[in-house]
Amino acid sequence: MWIVTVEKEQTMPSHPRTHIAIIGAPMDLGAGRRGVDMGPSAIRLAGLNEKIASLGYSVEDLGNVQVPQPESVMPGTDKARYLPQIADVCAQLGDRVAQAMGEGKFPLVLGGDHSIAVGTVAGVASHVQKQSNKGIGLIWIDAHSDMNTPESTPSGNVHGMPLACLTGNGPAELTGILGFAPKVRPENVAIIGLRSVDAAERFIVKQTGVKAFTMREIDERGLRSVMEEAIRVASDGTSGFHLSLDMDSVDPQEAPGVGTPVKGGMTYREAHLAMETICDCDSLLSMEVVEVNPVIDEQNRTASLAVELVMSVLGKRIL
C-alpha cells in the first residue's frame, strides 16, 4: 500500500470525494484470451496514481487481490470455466471495496477481465445497503452486454456473464456473493455502447428489463442525450451508481489493446464526453476499468487512454 499526494493541477469538482482507493484485480480466468491480467500494471505504469493526485485527491494504492494463475487450477465445467476461483476472487474484491467505502474512500478498481465486476458491485451494494434503504444503480459502458448464463453462453467464458449475475441471473456462486441478490435492480441498469450480443443473449437482455443503448442509438441521438438518460435510469430511487468501464467500448482505432475488440465503437471524444457527463451529475459512487490487454496493445496506448478517461470522470477539464 502506498499513498500519493502532489501539487494540484487544478481544482477538484464540488463533490465530497477526496480520497481515492485503488484496488487491482489482475484476473484473466474469465476471458478467452490471455493478457488482461496485466491490465492493472499497465494502467499504473501509465501514471494513474500520480495523475489522479495532480487533481488534488489523496490517492491510496491498496495493491492487488490475490488471483490464481490458470495454469495452477483446473478449469472445471465448459459452461463456466474457473467458476469457483472467480467467485473466490470476487468475494475478496467485494470485501476490499466495501471496507474502502466504509472508510470514506472512493474505490477505483483496475481489472482484469470483466468478471471482476461481480465483486466490485457486490462490495459497493453491500456498503450502501448498510447505510440506507436505497440500492445502487449501474452504468455499464461496454461493446457487449455480458448477460450470458451457463445455459446460453457459446464460449463458457465468465467475463460474458457478470451483468446477468449482478441482476440475479446466473450461477449461485456469483449471484450470492456477500450474501444477497440481486446486487442491482435491472431497471436501474444502463448499458452504453452495445454492438456485439450473442444470439441467445439478446432474449436475456430484453427479458431482464435493463436499458440498453446500442451504438446505433448513440449515432442517431448523440452521446450526450444517451448519457443523460442513462444517468436518470441509474439514479432513479438509488443512492447513486457504480460505473463499469470496459475499454472495448471505445473503437479499436483508439483502444487496440483490449480483451475482445469490436469495430464501430465510441470515438476518443465520445468516450471523454461520457466520463465528463458522469462527473457533472455528481452521483458516482465507485468505478472500475477493465479489459486492458497490454499483450496486443500499441505502446501502452489503451492503458494511457484508460488513465485519461479516469481523469475526466474525476474532474479534469479542458478549461
N, C-alpha and C positions, 0 to 999 in steps of 0.2 A: 504494500500500500504506500502511495506517495501523494503528496499534496502540492499543487502548483498555484502560485499567485504571482502575477506580473503586473506591470503598469498597464492601466486600462487603455484600450484602443479607442473606445467610445462608450457612451453611456448605455447601461442596460435598459431594456424596456421596463415598464412600470409594474410588471407582475412581481409577486413576492418571492420568486425563486432567487436564491443567492448561492446555494451550494449544489454542485453537480457531482453525483457519484457515478463513476464509470465502472461498468462491470463487463468483463469479457466472457463470452460463451463460445469457445472455439470448437464447435461441433460440426462435423460433416457426416454424421451417422445417418441423417435423414435424407441425404442427397444422393443422386445417381452419379454425379461427377465429383471426383476428389478435388480438394483445394480450398474450399470456403472456410475450413478450419484455420487457415492462415489470415482470414479477413480481419480479425481484431488486431493482429500485429501490424498489418498493412495500414490500417486506419490510424493506429497510434503513430506509426512511422511517418505518416503524412502530417504530423504535427497537431493532432486533435487536442491534446491536453493543453498545450501552450496557447493555441489559438482561442480556445474557449476562455481560458484565463485572461486573455487580452481584452475580452469584453467586460471584464470586471467581476467575473464569477470566481468563487473559491472552488477549485477542482480537486477532487479526491479520487485517485485511481485505486480501486479495490482489487485489481488483478483479475484473474480468471477463475471460473468454476472449473472443477476437475472433470475432464471428459475422457473416457476410454478410447483408445485407438481401434479402428475397425479390425485391424489385424489381430488384436488381442481378445476378441469376443466373437461368439457365433451370431450370425445374422438372424437366425430364427425363421419365423414364417415369411414366406414370399409376399404375403399380403400386407405386412407392416414390418419391414426389416429393422432389426435392432430396437424393437419397441421397448423392452424392459430398460435398456441402457438409456434411451432417450427420455423415458419417463423419470428415471433417477436424476439425470442432469437437470431436467425441467423443475423437479421438486427442489433441488439445491438452489437453482436460479430464483425460483419463486420466493424462497426464504430470504435470500440475499436482497432481493428487490423490496420485499415488504419491510425488512429491517432498515434499509436505507430510507425508505419513506417515513418510517416511524421516527427516524432521527431528523426529519425535516429536510431531507435531501431529495433532489430531482434525479431519478435513476435514468441513466443513459446506457443502454445495453448494446454491446457490439457482438454480432454474430459473425461466423457460424451460419448454418442453414436455417431456413425459416421455421423449422420445428421448434426452435428455442422460444418462439413467441408464446407457446403454451405456458412456459414457466414465467416469462416476463409478465404477461397479462394476469396470470393467476396471482402473482405477488402484488400487483397493483390493486386488483379487485379485492383481495383479502384485506389489504390495509384500509381501503376505502370503506368496506363493509363494517369494519370496527369503528370507523369514525362517524358514519352517518347511516341513514336508512336508504340512501340512494346508491344505485350501481354506477358503473362507468360506461362510457361509450368507447368506440374503437374506430379509428380511421386506418384503413389497410391500403397502402399505396403499393400496387403490385401489378405485374403483367398477368398474373394468374390469380384465380380465386382461392386456391388452397382449401377447397371444401370437399375433397375426396374422402372416402372412408375405406376401410379394408375391403369392403364389398364392391366398391366402384372403381378403385384405383387400377389403372393399367400398368403401373410400374412397381408398386409396393414401396415407394419412397415416402417416408413420413413427412417430408417437407411439403408434400402436396396435400396434407391433411390438417394443419394446425387451426385454421379458421373454423372448420367443421367441429373440431374438438372444443374450441372455446365457446361455441354456441350450443354445446351439449350433445353433439352427434359424432360419435367415434368410439375408439377403444376406451374402456373404463380406466385403464392405466393412465390415460391422458385427460379424459374429461373430468376425472375425480381428483386431480392433483390439488393438494392443500384442503381437501375435504368438502368441496362444494361444486355444484354445477347448476346451470351454465355459468361461465365466468362473465359473460356479457350477453344481454338480450339481443336477438337478431335485429330487432327494429332500431337498435342503437349502433348498428354496424354499417359503415360505408366503405365500399371497395372502389378505388380510383385507379384508372389506367388499364382496365381489364382488356386483354386482347388474345388470350390463349386459355381456353377452357376445354377440358376433356368432355367427350360426348355424354357420358353418364352423369358427369358433374354438373352439367347445365341444369338438369332437373333438380338437383340438390340446392343449387343457388336460388332458383325460383321458388321452390317449395319452402325453404327456410325463411324467406322474407327479408334478407339483408338487402340494402340498397346498393346496387352495383352500377357504377358509371364506366361504360366502355370507352375506348379511345374514340369511337365514332361520336359519342356524346360530347367529349372534350373538343373534338374538331368542330362540331356543329354549334355548341353553346358557348364555347370558350372556357378556359380553365378556371377563371375567376368565378363564374357562375356555378360551375360544378363544385368548387371548393366551398363556396358559401352554403350550398345546400347540404353538402357532406357534413360540415360543421354543425348545422342545425340538427341533422339526424343524430350525430354523436353526442350532442349536448342536451337533447330533449329529455328532461327529467333525470339527468345524471349529475354526478358531482364533477364532471369533466371527462376528458377522454385520453386514451393512450394512442400514440402514433407509431405504427409499424411500417417502416420504410424498407421495402425490398428494392435494391438498386437496379434490378432488372425492369423496374417501371420506367426507367429512362432509356431512351433509344440506344442501341449498341454503338452507334457512332460516337456517342458521348461517354457511354459506360460499357466498354467492351469486356471488362473483367468481372463477369457475374456468373452465378451458378447455372442459370438457364436463360440465355439471351433470346429475345424475341424482337424482330424488326417492327418498326412502327410505333415506338414508344414516345414518351414525353421529350420535348426538346430541353436543352440546357436552361433556357429562361422559364419555360413552363414549370420545371422542377423547382427552381428557385421561387417562383411565384406561389407555388403550393406551400412551400415552407414559410414564406413571408406572410401569407394569409392566415396560416395556423398561428403564427406568432402574434398577429394582430388581435386574434379572438380572445387570447388570454385564458383559455380553458384547458391548456395542455397539462397533463399530469405526469407524463413519462414518455420515453421514446426508445425505440431500438432501430438499429441499422443492420441489415442482414444481406447475405448472399454476395459479398465481395470475394472474388476469386483471383488472387494475385497470379496464379499459375497461367491464366490466359489473358491477363491484363497487359497494358502497354505502358511501361514506365510508371506504374502505380497511379495511372490516370483515374481509375474508378474510385480508389480509396481517397484520392485527393478531392474528387467531386463529392464523395460522401462527407468529408470534413466541411467543405463549403456549404453543403445543404444543412448540416447540423448548425453551423454558424448562423445561417439565415433563420432557422427556426428559433434560435436563441437570441436573436435580436440584431444581428449585423445588418446594416443598411447601406445603400449607396451614398446617401447624404445624411 
